[in-house]
Amino acid sequence: QNDTVALDAVLAEKPKMIWLETPSNPLLRLVDIEAIAEKAHAQGTLVVADNTFLSPVLQQPLALGADIVIHSTTKYVNGHSDVVAGAVIAKDKELADELAWWANCLGITGAPFDAYLTLRGLRTLPLRMKQHQINAEAAVELLAEHPVVKKVNYPGLPDHPQHELAKRQQKGFGAMLSFELKGDENTVRAFLSRLKLFALAESLGGVESLVAHPATMTHASMTPEAREQAGISETLIRISVGVEDPEDLVADLSQALAHAAQSTFAPVGPTWQSYSLPTEGLARVSSR
């Protein structure tokens, strides 16, 4: 995200487009949209920014120099986990018209009812994002001081390597966060098995709180070596903080962390490819 030498090398080849994701999934790393846009435009390169993690409420890449913004509207924009959709927004009308033509030609535009549900969710987006952030900050406060937590990735923390950049280009720190647990896969199992309010799921941005284990879920298709190089450890947990009562969420995280700290679970199988969570008969299989 901050390797300017690598960026310059890529731009020297004069690519048609450069794609940014900021904050990144799942480590919440940031890139300076304005700085990259300035360099890219000097080479005639379009800048595309994925703004899914923050929504238009908390970050506006077009105002920072991006040419195109991408949203998975399945997430915060819709906000109710009942639509699979996306949006592509272009600053230049000619480019927007070309994108619209191709979308129509290929038949990839959204269905009418999906559009209705997305517009319905959009009406409450600012209110939801406000509560999402309040709840996320409460969760981060607990996690940052908990003895079983090794590291917390959240741009709102002063020790985040791009905290100042987040303050400059974002209007808030969002409600996505990740953290590493001390211990091993059994510690992770113990933590996940005890949560009551956080559903185990890969999605994000809905009113409900979700938890994911990237190594066996969202990033399972990567090789262990690639995950290690990317900084995705076996004990990394990603959380999408919902809009429930913050005290309830903190209490749930606290009791699950306490259970993880005391865990003496025996290993279940040789790898993470298949495992059972020992809680009220609930069994989950993570093959991804």
matplotlib code that plots the C-alpha trace (Angstrom):
import matplotlib.pyplot as plt

x = [0.0, 2.9, 5.6, 6.1, 9.0, 6.8, 4.0, 6.4, 7.6, 4.0, 3.1, 6.2, 4.5, 1.6, -1.3, -4.8, -6.0, -4.9, -7.2, -7.2, -8.9, -8.7, -9.1, -8.0, -9.6, -8.9, -5.9, -7.4, -4.4, -4.8, -3.5, -3.3, -5.8, -4.9, -1.2, -1.7, -4.2, -1.7, 1.0, -1.4, -3.0, 0.5, 0.8, -2.7, -3.8, -7.4, -7.7, -10.4, -11.2, -13.1, -15.0, -17.0, -15.6, -16.4, -19.4, -20.0, -20.7, -17.2, -15.0, -15.5, -12.7, -14.0, -13.3, -9.8, -8.9, -10.2, -11.9, -14.2, -15.6, -16.8, -19.2, -20.4, -23.9, -24.6, -22.8, -23.3, -25.3, -28.1, -27.3, -29.8, -28.0, -30.8, -29.4, -26.4, -25.5, -22.9, -22.4, -19.9, -19.7, -17.6, -16.6, -16.6, -20.0, -18.5, -16.8, -20.0, -22.1, -19.6, -19.8, -23.6, -23.6, -21.4, -23.5, -26.7, -25.1, -23.8, -26.9, -25.2, -27.5, -29.4, -32.9, -35.7, -36.5, -32.8, -32.6, -35.7, -34.2, -30.9, -32.6, -34.6, -31.3, -29.7, -32.2, -30.8, -27.1, -25.9, -27.8, -26.5, -22.9, -23.0, -24.1, -21.8, -18.9, -20.0, -20.2, -16.9, -15.1, -16.5, -15.3, -11.8, -11.5, -12.0, -9.8, -6.9, -6.5, -7.3, -4.4, -5.4, -5.3, -2.0, -2.8, -5.8, -6.1, -8.3, -7.5, -9.0, -6.2, -3.4, -0.8, -2.3, 0.5, -1.8, -3.9, -3.0, -3.9, -7.2, -8.0, -7.1, -8.9, -11.8, -14.7, -14.7, -12.9, -15.6, -16.9, -14.6, -11.7, -9.5, -7.3, -4.9, -5.3, -2.4, -2.3, -3.1, -6.1, -7.6, -7.7, -9.5, -12.0, -12.7, -13.3, -15.6, -17.5, -18.5, -19.8, -23.6, -24.3, -21.7, -22.7, -19.9, -20.2, -18.0, -20.2, -20.1, -21.8, -25.3, -27.1, -26.1, -22.6, -20.5, -17.2, -14.9, -11.7, -10.0, -7.5, -10.3, -13.0, -12.5, -8.9, -8.8, -8.1, -4.7, -1.8, -0.4, 2.7, 0.7, -1.4, 1.8, 3.3, 0.1, 0.2, -2.9, -2.1, -3.8, -5.2, -6.5, -10.2, -12.2, -15.3, -18.0, -19.6, -23.4, -25.8, -26.9, -26.6, -22.9, -22.9, -24.3, -21.6, -18.8, -20.1, -20.3, -16.7, -15.5, -16.9, -15.7, -12.2, -12.2, -13.2, -10.4, -7.8, -8.8, -9.2, -7.6, -9.3, -7.6, -6.8, -9.6, -8.1, -4.8, -5.8, -8.5, -10.1, -12.8, -13.7, -16.5, -17.4, -18.2, -21.2, -24.8, -24.3, -23.5, -21.2, -19.6, -17.4, -15.0, -13.8, -12.9]
y = [0.0, 2.4, 1.1, 4.1, 2.4, -0.4, 2.1, 4.1, 0.9, -0.1, 3.4, 3.4, 0.7, 3.1, 0.9, 1.8, 1.6, 1.2, -0.3, 0.7, -0.8, 1.5, 0.5, -3.0, -6.3, -7.7, -5.7, -2.2, -0.8, 2.5, 4.1, 7.8, 8.2, 11.8, 11.1, 8.0, 9.8, 12.6, 10.2, 8.0, 10.9, 12.1, 8.9, 9.0, 6.1, 5.9, 5.4, 3.1, 3.0, 0.3, 2.2, -0.7, -0.6, 3.0, 3.8, 7.3, 8.6, 8.2, 8.5, 10.1, 9.0, 11.1, 14.2, 12.9, 12.4, 8.9, 8.5, 5.6, 4.4, 0.8, -0.2, -3.6, -2.3, -5.7, -4.3, -0.9, 0.9, -1.7, -2.5, -5.3, -8.4, -9.1, -7.9, -9.0, -6.0, -3.5, 0.1, 1.7, 5.5, 7.6, 11.2, 11.8, 11.7, 10.2, 7.4, 6.8, 6.5, 4.0, 1.9, 2.1, 1.0, -2.1, -3.0, -2.9, -4.8, -7.5, -7.7, -7.1, -4.3, -4.8, -6.2, -3.7, -5.2, -5.3, -1.6, -0.8, -2.6, -0.8, 2.6, 1.7, 1.0, 4.1, 6.3, 5.2, 4.9, 8.0, 7.0, 3.4, 4.4, 6.7, 3.8, 1.3, 3.5, 4.1, 0.3, -0.3, 2.1, 0.4, -3.0, -1.6, -0.1, -3.6, -5.5, -3.0, -3.6, -7.3, -9.6, -12.4, -10.0, -9.6, -6.8, -4.7, -3.4, -0.3, 3.1, 4.9, 3.8, 6.3, 3.6, 2.5, 3.2, 5.3, 6.9, 10.4, 9.5, 8.2, 11.5, 13.4, 11.5, 9.8, 11.3, 8.6, 5.3, 2.9, -0.3, -2.9, -4.2, -7.1, -8.5, -11.3, -13.6, -14.9, -18.7, -21.0, -22.4, -23.9, -20.4, -19.2, -22.1, -21.4, -17.7, -18.3, -21.1, -18.9, -15.8, -15.3, -12.0, -12.2, -14.6, -16.5, -15.3, -13.9, -10.8, -7.4, -4.1, -5.3, -4.2, -7.5, -8.1, -10.7, -12.4, -14.2, -16.2, -15.0, -17.9, -20.5, -18.3, -15.1, -15.8, -19.6, -19.8, -18.2, -20.5, -20.4, -18.8, -16.1, -15.4, -15.1, -12.7, -10.6, -10.5, -12.7, -15.0, -18.2, -16.3, -13.3, -12.5, -10.0, -8.3, -6.3, -4.4, -4.1, -1.6, -3.7, -2.3, -1.6, -2.8, -6.2, -6.5, -5.6, -8.1, -10.8, -10.2, -10.1, -13.4, -15.1, -13.7, -14.9, -18.4, -18.3, -17.3, -20.3, -22.8, -26.2, -27.7, -30.7, -30.2, -31.2, -32.7, -31.9, -28.7, -26.0, -27.5, -29.1, -28.4, -28.5, -25.7, -27.3, -25.2, -26.4, -28.9, -26.3, -27.6, -25.5, -26.6, -24.1, -25.6, -22.2]
z = [0.0, 0.6, -1.8, -3.9, -5.8, -6.9, -7.8, -10.0, -11.7, -12.5, -13.7, -15.9, -18.0, -18.6, -17.6, -18.6, -15.0, -11.4, -8.9, -5.2, -2.1, 0.9, 3.6, 2.6, 3.4, 6.0, 7.5, 7.1, 5.4, 3.6, 0.5, -0.2, -3.0, -3.8, -4.1, -6.3, -8.5, -9.1, -10.2, -12.3, -14.1, -15.1, -17.1, -18.4, -16.1, -14.7, -11.0, -9.7, -5.9, -4.1, -1.4, 0.0, 3.5, 4.2, 2.0, 0.5, 4.0, 5.3, 2.2, -1.3, -3.6, -6.6, -4.6, -3.9, -7.5, -8.4, -11.8, -10.9, -7.6, -7.0, -4.2, -3.3, -2.5, -0.9, 2.1, 3.8, 1.0, 1.2, 4.8, 5.4, 3.9, 1.5, -1.8, -4.0, -6.1, -6.9, -8.2, -10.5, -10.4, -12.8, -12.5, -16.3, -18.1, -21.2, -19.2, -17.2, -20.4, -21.8, -18.7, -18.7, -22.4, -21.6, -18.5, -20.6, -23.5, -21.2, -19.1, -15.8, -14.6, -11.3, -11.1, -10.3, -6.9, -5.9, -6.9, -4.8, -1.8, -2.3, -2.5, 0.7, 2.5, 1.2, 3.0, 6.4, 5.4, 7.4, 10.5, 10.3, 9.7, 12.8, 15.0, 13.3, 14.2, 17.8, 18.3, 16.5, 18.8, 21.8, 20.5, 19.7, 23.2, 24.6, 22.1, 22.3, 26.0, 26.3, 27.2, 24.8, 21.8, 20.1, 17.7, 16.5, 13.0, 13.0, 11.4, 14.3, 16.7, 17.1, 16.6, 13.3, 10.7, 8.5, 11.3, 10.1, 6.5, 7.7, 9.5, 6.3, 3.6, 5.5, 7.4, 9.9, 10.7, 9.8, 11.5, 10.0, 12.1, 12.5, 15.3, 16.0, 19.0, 21.0, 20.8, 17.9, 16.0, 19.2, 20.7, 17.6, 17.8, 21.4, 20.6, 17.7, 19.4, 22.4, 20.5, 20.7, 18.9, 16.1, 13.3, 11.6, 8.0, 5.2, 4.3, 6.0, 6.3, 7.5, 10.6, 12.3, 13.6, 11.8, 12.5, 10.0, 10.1, 6.9, 6.7, 6.3, 4.9, 2.8, 1.9, 2.0, -1.8, -1.2, -0.4, 3.2, 1.8, 0.0, 3.2, 5.3, 2.8, 2.9, 6.7, 7.1, 10.1, 11.2, 14.3, 12.5, 13.1, 11.1, 12.5, 10.9, 13.8, 13.5, 15.0, 18.1, 21.6, 22.1, 25.7, 24.5, 21.8, 24.2, 26.7, 24.1, 22.9, 26.5, 27.5, 24.2, 24.8, 28.3, 27.1, 24.5, 27.1, 29.2, 26.3, 26.7, 23.6, 22.0, 18.3, 16.0, 12.9, 11.2, 9.6, 9.5, 6.5, 8.6, 12.2, 14.7, 17.0, 20.4, 21.4, 21.7, 18.9, 16.3, 13.6, 10.9, 8.1, 6.5, 3.3, 1.7]

ax = plt.figure().add_subplot(projection="3d")
ax.plot(x, y, z, "-o")
ax.set_aspect("equal")
plt.show()
